[in-house]
Amino acid sequence: MLDKYFHLKELGTNVRQEVVAGITTFLTMAYIIFVNPAILSEAGMDYGAVFVATCLAAAIGCFIMGLVANYPIALAPGMGLNAFFTYTVVLTEGYSWQSALGAVFFSGCIFVLLSLFKVREWIINSIPGPLKIGIAAGIGLFLALIGLKNAGIIVDNPATLVGLGDVTSLQVGLAMLGFFLIIGMAARGMHGAVMIGILVITGLGVAFGDIQYQGIVSAPPSVMPTFMQLDIAGAFNIGMLSVIFAFLFVDLFDTSGTLIAVAQRAKLLDEKGRLPRLGRALLADSTASIAGSVLGTSTTTSYVESAAGVAVGGRSGLTAVVTGLMFIAALLFSPLAGMVPAYATAGALMYVAVLMLGQLSHLHWDDITEAVPAVVVLVMMPFSFSIANGIAFGFISFVAVKLLAGRAGEVSPVVWALAALFALKFAFGI
């Protein structure tokens, strides 16, 4: 039944491989079930309720992506979007968290309309080939930076912006060991290398006393303090229009970049470089955002960590469904899930980065008008710490380079329009 529904044989995979991929994806993004409540609680929201809302919103998004779109892409409340929700909308601009949830709800509704009328699909399919390659590689480099940061290998330095951390620390040593273990096992053809590496490093962390054993099972908190607490009327405030636009903008291009990068890695694009069933995939994060706002969490989006599951063989929606089930299980096994430290997943992120940077081999380096935009995306994503900003600079540079090279005819109307919108965004700080 599973093989028939998810087309496993057709995609060159099997149930065991998909289960391993789903668990691996969950382990690389499980941090969100603890980080998201920590951030949103600073806006005045109940920590326990947000914890439950985060797990449920992620599960809903994963189930829709897996069962409807049949892609191995997991969803959860987005990092960056939750920070914008708390530190900008609530703490800086002074809106209530209920009104902010209302803005998330409206942005999700607009997403649904854009998806149904295939506006988002049209935009994504209009992205030039060099930018698709740059996006995939750029997200890979972005993942590497996140992994290095989580491991403590790269730290902030006021004199040089970034610097080398304490490489003699236990966390750094275990993160590096995890990375080399994954590489060694992958080189031997072990499909579960990433998951095994994460679990081994977590076990060593417990053995060395760096991770405290917190038990296995606990009853989930109540979601009622945030459930159905969104303020629809408050979101109609004229000042909230820019907030709704910001949620729309960031989620649109974060999701677009993630879908392209993960699908390219999984070899799911067609001969024209397009993603089949893209409309269904886009509808998944749209409806998940609406559900998340009702439950009590910020915008839900596709996660680039899905590439970790793809790297161990995930090819179908069964991977996403398994990840969703893991989020449901996390409601009861939150102490156990919370024991996986950031440095245990750092090696997995760096391994995936290596794989995704391999996309650069498909770039036409001898054509500078194609190489430059891809490199701009590659550089700007990690250095601006934003997938959306990297894509924006890529579009602007693509148009600028083609125009100045006398090849403006190679730029489609959609790319012209998007580049203009991105330029206006940066010029006026929208």
N, C-alpha and C positions, 0 to 999 in steps of 0.2 A: 504493500500500500504506500509506504513512504517513498519507495523507489519510483512508483508511478506518479505520485503527486508532485514530487520535487525534481523529477527527471534526473535521478542520481547517475545512472549508467551513462546517459547521454552527456552529462557534464564531467564524466570521468572520476566519479567519487563514490563513496559508500557510506552507510550509516555510521560506522565506527569513526571514519575520518571526519565526518561532519560533527559528531558529538565532541571529538577532541578539539576541533576548530572552534566550536561554540564555547566550550569551557575556557580555551585559551583566550579568546576574545574577551570573555567576562573577566578573567584574571587581570588582563591588561587595562581594563577600564573600571574595575571594581572600586577604585579610589573615589569615584564620583559619589557613591552612596554615603561617603563620610565627608568629603570636601564640600559638596553642594549644601548640605544642611548647615555646615559651619559658616559658609558665606551668607546664606539667606537668613540665618538666625540673627546676624548683625543688623538686618533690616527690621528686626522685631518679630520675626516669624518663629513659631514653636519648632525647636530642633527635631524632636521626635516625629512630629507630624510631617515635616519636610523630608525626613529620612524615609518614611513610608511612601510619601508622594513621589520621591525620586525613584524608588524601586518599582512602583506601579507604573509610572509614566514610561520608564525605560522598558519594562516588560511589554506594555501595550505597543510601543513603537516597534520593538523587535518582532512581535507577533504579526503585526500588519506588514512589515517589510518582508518577513519570511513567508507568510501564508498567501499574501496578495501579490507581491512583486517577485518572490522567489530569488532574493539576493542575499548573500552572506554578510550583510551590513547591519550592524547593531546601532541602536539609538539610545540616547539618554539626555538628560538636561545638560546643555552645553557649557563648557568652561569658557569664560570670557563673557558670555551672555549673562551668566549668573552674577559675575562681578559688575557688569554694567547695570543690572537690575538693582543691586544693593548699593553700590558706592556712588553711582551717578543718579539714577532715577529717584531713589529713596533718600539717601543720606545727603546728596548734593543739591538736587532740585527740589527736595522736600515733599514729594508725593508719598502717599501712604502705600504700604506694600499691597494692600487690596487693590488700589488703582493700578499699580504696576502689573498685577496679575490680570487685570482687565485689559491692559495694553497687550499683554502676551496673548490673551484670548482673541482679540481683534486681529492681531498680526497673523495668528493661526488661521482665522477665517479667511483673510485675504489670500493666504498661502493656498488654501483649498480652492478658491476661485481661480487663482493663477494656474494651479495645477490642472483643474478641470478644463480650462480653456487653452491648455497647453502653452501658455506664455512662458512658464519656467522651462519647459521642455525645449521650446524654440530657442530660448536664450542659451541654454547649455549646449544644444546641438550646433549653435553658431560660433562656439569658441574655436579659434584656429588651432590647427594641429600643434604648432610649436608651443602655444600656451598650454595645451593639454599635457604635453610632455613636461613643460616647466612646472606645472601645478603638481603633477605626480612626484617629480623629483624634489620640488620645494617642500612639499608636505613630508617627504622622507627626511630632509635635512631638519625640518621643524621638529619631527619626532626625535631625531638624534639629540637636538638641543634640550628637549624636554627630558629625555633619558639621562643625559649628562648632568642636568640640573637636579633631577630627582636623586641621582646617585651621590651628589655632592662633589662630583669630579670638576664641574664648572661652577663657580660661585661669582657673585657680584663683587666688583672691585671699584671703589670710587675714583681711583687714579686711571685705570685702564678699561673701565666699563665691565669687563669680565676678567676672570683670572682662574688659576688652578687651585682647586680645593685641597684639603688635607688628604693626600693620597695614602697616608699611613693609617687612616681611620678604618674601623671594622666595616662600616657601611660601604665605603668606596671599594675596599678589597673584595667584599662579597658581590658587589655589583659587577666589578670587572671579571670575577670568577664566573658569574652567571652568564655574562656575554660570551666568554671563551668556551664555556660548557655547551651553550646553545650552538655556537659555530661548529664545535667539534662533532656534536651529535648530528647536526644538519649535514655536514660533510660526509657523514657515514650513511646518510639517507634515512634518518629516523624522523618520521612525520610528526611525532609528538615532542620534538626537541624543545620547542619554546615553552610548552606547558611544563615539561619535566624540569627545565632549567629554573622556572619560576618557583616550583614547589621545592626543589632542592635548596635553593637559596633561602626560602622562607623557613624550611626545616633547620638550616644552619643558624639562621637568626635566632630561632627558639633555643637551639642547643648552646649558643654562646651567651644566652641571657639578654640579648639585645631586644628581643620581642617577648613580651609577657603573655603567657598563655591565659586566655580570657574565657575559657569554656567553649562550649559548642552550640548550645541552643538557648534562646531567650525569646520570650513573647514579644511580638512587635508592638510598638507604641500606637496610640490612637491617631488617626489622620484628621479627626474632626476639627481641631483648632484651625486648620487651613482649608478643609474641604468646603467647596462652594462659597468661599469667602471673597471671591473676586468682586471688585466694584466696577460694574459695567458703566454706570452713570459717570463715575469719576474719570473713566478712560475717555469720555467724550470731550473732556476739557481741551480747548484749542492748543494748549501747551503740550498736550500728550501726543499730538500728531507727529512731532519730531521723534518722540520716543518709539511710537509704533513703527515709523519708517526705519529707525535704527535697528529694531528687532527684525524687521523684514529684510533689510539690506544685509546684515551680518549673517543671518541664517540662510538666506538664499545662496550667497556665495561660499559660505563655509560648507554647506551641504553639497553644492555643485562641485567644489573642489574635492571633497571627500569621495563622492560618488565616482568621479572621474578617476581619481587616484587608485581607489580600491578595485574598481572594475577593470582598470588597465592592468593592475597587478594580477588579477584573477583571470585575465584574458577573456573577459566577458563582452568586450566591445565588438561590434560587427565590422565588416570589411570597410565601412566608411568611417570607422572610429566613433560610432554612436552606440549608445547604451539602449538595447531593447527594453521595453516595458518601463521606460524612464518615468512616464507619467505616474505609474503605480508607485514607483520608488519615492517620487516627490510627494505623492499623496500621503505616504506613510508618516513622514516627519511633520506634515501639516496637521494631520488629525491627532498625532501624538502630542503636538504643542497645545492643541485645544484641550485634550484630556489632561495634560499636565497642569494647565492653568486652573482647571476645575478642581483638581486634586490639591494643588497648592505648591507649584514649583515653576521655575523660569522656563524659557523656551527649550523644547526638546529638539535635538538635531542628530544627524548621522555622525558617527564617531570614526575618526581616522584610525583609531586603534583596531578597527575591524580588519585592517591589513595584517595584524598578527595572526588572526584566525585563517585568513587567506593563505598566509605563508606556510601554514601546516596542512593545507589541503582543502580548506573550506571553499565550496563552489556554489552551494545552493542555499535556498531559504531555510533549510533545516538547521544550518549553522546559527542563523539569527534566532530561530525558535528556541534552540537549546540555550542560547545566551539569555533570552527572555525568561526561560524557566529558571535559570540560575539567579536572576534578579528576584524572582518570586521566592526562591529558596532562601535568598539572602535576608528576607524578612524574618525568618525563623533562625537562621544560622548567622546572624549578624556578627557575633563575637568571632566566629571562625573566619568569616570572609574578611573581617577587619584586621586579621593578623598578617595578611600579605602586605609587606611594606613597599614603599615606592622604589627602594633600591633593588627589590627582587624583580620588579618589572622593567627596570632600566635597561638591563641587558637585552630583553625582548624588543624594546623600542629601538635600540641601536641596531639590532640585527635586521629588523624590518626596514630601517633607514637605508641600510646597505642594499637591500633588495630593490627598494623603490628608486634609489639614485641610479640604478642600472638602466632606467628608462632613458637617460641622457644619451645612451648609445644609438637611439633612434633619431636623434636630432641631426638636421643637416648643418653641420658645423661650418661647411664651406660657404653657406649663405648667411652672411652676417645679419641680414634683416630678419632671419628666423632665429638665429642663435642669441642675439641680444635680448629680445623680449623674454625668452625662456630663462636666460640667466638672471634677468631682473626679477622675475618671479621667484626663482631659486634663492636669491640673496635676500629679498625683502620679506619673505614669509618668516624665516627664523629671526631676522634682525629687528623686525617690527613686532614680532611675537603675535602675528595675526595672519591667518590664511586669507581673510577677506582683503586686507591691505595689500598682500602680495599679489593677489589676482588683479586688484585695481591698478597697481603700478604696471603690471604686465600688459593690460589692455591699453593703457596710455602710451607705453613705450612701443607697443606693436604699431599703433596708428602713427606715432611720431616718426618712427624709423622708416616705415613704408612710404609715408608722405614725403619725407626729405630725400629718400632714395629715388623718387620719381615713379614709385610703384603703387600709388594710391588706389589704382583699380583692383588690387588684390584684397582690399579691405571691404568687407560686406557692410551693408547699412546698419545691421545690428551692432557690429563691433564699433562703428563710428558713434552710434548713439550711446553705447555703454561707456566708451572712452570719454565722451563729453560729460556724461553724468558723473563719472568718477572724478574728472577734473574739477567739476563744479563742487563736488563733495569736499575735496581737499581745499579748494580756494575759499569756500565760505564756511568750512568747518561743520558741515551738516552731519 
